[in-house]
Amino acid sequence: MTTYGTIPTSSSAGPSSNLDYITRAKERIKAGLGSRHPWKLMFDFHAIKLPSNFHEALVRMKINVSYFRMNYAIIVLLILFLSLLWHPISLIVFIIMMAAWLFLYFLRDEPLVVFGRTIDDRVVLIVMSVLTLVFLFLTSATENILVALLIGVVFVVLHAALRKTDDLFLDEEATGLMTTTAASAGSFSFVIFVHC
């Protein structure tokens, strides 16, 4: 039997499947990092205003950290990356951890399942943050890491406290503000008042 003139098909992974994977990864990066919470919304200077009291600042921080958590993670990781430019071993460890961040947190379009259990994004964020810090502290750039983290935390706290939340459309259950106790009912009604 001759196969002259037919187009051969192959079930093995070839260059086109690698290109498909790269294309899908680029699309996930654009979708995940670009459109989930736009940077223009985060850095809207018209939404910056001093809170009237400490309680309002705390409520803003809870809502903003929940809403912009991916943006804040990117900013802290960028500050950490810039602080490690003159420490090559730490930078290599950081790049390896960034690859883990990309695949386990930023590029995932499905929930992470480990041993049949679905892992929440917040748990992934906390575990990846702790692992990144532990591996980086094992290198010799402890002072740079601490200064970078301090700068990142100061930025996150200042932005979260100063950014008004009345233009953010957020599910209150996702922020952890909705509880059944009477003491927190006042803060929940305050959040609803801020959104209205």
N, C-alpha and C positions, 0 to 999 in steps of 0.2 A: 504494500500500500504506500503510495507516495503522498507527500504532503506539500508538493510543489504548488506555490501560489496561495497557500493559506497563511494566515497570520498566527504565529505561535503565541500561546498564552502561557503564562508562568504563574504559579501560586507562591513562589518564593518572594521574599521581600527584596525589592530592588530599589533603584534610585528614586523612582516615582513615589514609593511609599514613604521614603525618608523625606522627600519634598512635601508630601501631604502632611506628615507630622509637623514639620517646621511651619507650614502654612497655618495649620490648626493652632499651634503654639502662639504664633504671631497674632492670630485673631483673638485667642483667649487673653493675651497680654493687653491688646487694645481694648477689649470688652471689659476685662476685670480691672485694669488700672486706670482706664480713661473715662469710662462712662458710669461706673458704679456710684461714685460720689465726685462730681466734677471739681477740679481745682479752682475754677472760677467761683463756685459756690463757697468753697472753703475760705478763699481769700477775698471775699466781698467786703470791701472797706466800709460800705454803707451799713453793714451788719455789726460793726465793732462799736461797742458802747460799754461804759463802765457799769457794772451791776450796782443796784441801789443798796444792797446789803449782802452779808456773807451767805445767807441762806439762798438767795438768788444766784450767787456765784457757784455754790455747790450744785444747784439744780442744773445750771447751764453746763457745768463740767460733766455731770453724769450724762446729759443728753448729747453733748458734742463729742465726748469720748466714744460713746456708743455709735453715733452716726458716722464720725470721721475716723474710726479706728484703723482702717486700712491706710488712709492718708497719713495718719500720725505714725504708723509703723514704717511707712516708706521714708518719712522725714527723719525719724530717729536712726534708721538704718543708713541713710545717706550721710548724716552727720558722723556716725560711727565709721563708715567707709572712709570719709575724708580725714578722719583723725588717724587712720592706720596707714596712710600712704608712705610713711617713712619707716615702717616696720614690716619688712617683706614676709616673714613667717606668719605674723598675725594677719596680714593681708591675704595670704593664701588660705588660711583657716577661714577667714571671713568670706572669701569667694566661694569656698566649698559650702559653707553654711547658707550663703545666698542662693546657691543652686537648690539646696534643700528647702529654703523658704519659697522659691519659685514653684517647685513641684508640689509641696505639701500645703501651701497657703494661698499664694497668689494665682496660680494657674488652674487650680481645681475648679471644675464646674459641677462636681458631684460631692456629696458629703463624704468625709473620710471614714472608712469602716476598718476597725482593727478587731480581730477575733470575733467578728459578727456583731460588734457594737458600733453604733454611729457616734463619732466624736464631734463635739460642738466646735465651731470656729474659734470661740474664745479659749477653749482648752488648747487647741492647736497653737494659737497665738502665744499663750503663756508658756507652753512646753518648748516651743521653738525659741522664744526669747531667753528662757533659762539655759537651754542647751547652747545657744550662741554665746551667751555670757560665760558659761563654764569653760567652753573650749577656748575662748579668747583670753580668759584669765590664766589659762595654762601657758600662754605665751608670755613674752616679756613686756607687753605694752599695757600693763595694768593702769598706770597713771593716765595715759591717753584715753583708755576705755572709760574710766570713771569720769573724766572731764567731759568727754563726748556725751555720755549718758546724762550727766547733770545738765548740759546745755539742751539736750533733747527733751528732758523732763520739764525743764523751765519753759521751753517753747510750748510744749503741749499744754501745760497748766495755764500759762498766760493766754494762749489762744482759746482754750476751752472756756475760761472764765470770762473773757472779753467778748466772744462771739455770741450775738443774740441768737435765740433758737426759734423765734416766731415764724421764720420762713422755712424751717425744716419740717418735712412731713415724715414722722417717725412713729412707729408702733410703740406705745408706751410700755407694753410688756417686754419688748426687746431691750429697753433701757434698764429694766429691773426696778422701775419706780412704782409699779403697780403691785401693792401688797394688800393683805386683808386686815392689817392692824389699823386701829383707829388713829394711832399716832402718825402713820404715814398717809392717811387719807387726806390730810391737809396739804401735804406736799404734792400728792397726786392731783388734787383740785387746782393747786397753784400751777402745775404743769399744763393742765387743760386750759387754765386762764391765760397762760403765756402763749399757747398755741392759737387762741381765739383772737 
